Amino acid sequence: MPAKGMEACFMSTDTYVPIHKAAALVGIDEARLRTAIKNGLIATFPNERDGRSKLVKLSDVEKLRLKRRKNVAKRRVCKYCRKEKSLSQFMWDNGAYRYICKLCRRKQQEENDHRRRYGVSSAQLQQLRAEANGLCMLCGKKPNGNKNILEIDHDHITGAVRGLLCHRCNVFVYAVNQSPEHARLLADKLVSYLERTGQ
């Protein structure tokens, strides 16, 4: 049991001591210890000497310290978003956890995919998202359905990116772009055709 001072060398872990003394002996913050007591993680016992103060068992306080060290060891800071997260949020690779969390890794892969397929940088994509403000740039509605995301619309011939569309509009634009003349021909007749009763 790591303890501070010569006094701790003569104490067993079954010793009952005041809260402030237990914190000093074990090397744990007293405020954290009192919070653990308040939350019921550590039991307290009445001090028979004065009948008012409380005592705690040193072994219980030591277990709390070891548990905290274990929990701290199971966390790390993502080098991409700079946020501290549990190890479960990191990929296990070649016998060790990566230093980039799963969420940031997914974002990185998406950015690389967009750069490779459309030639769009992360900054350009962020600018497009800011312009769209979560809405399809064609119909002005939030995306819904199976693909609840805005898709990158681009010219399949030149590769130029036009904007962010919902899945339905993206498919529609692709179909129209395949045959603009046919689309113009249908534009005048489509509404009247859809109004047919089928008789």
Summary of the structure (lengths in Angstrom):
residues: 199
radius of gyration: 31.8
end to end distance: 89.8
largest distance: 100.3
contacts: 475
relative contact order: 0.07
helix: 48%
strand: 18%
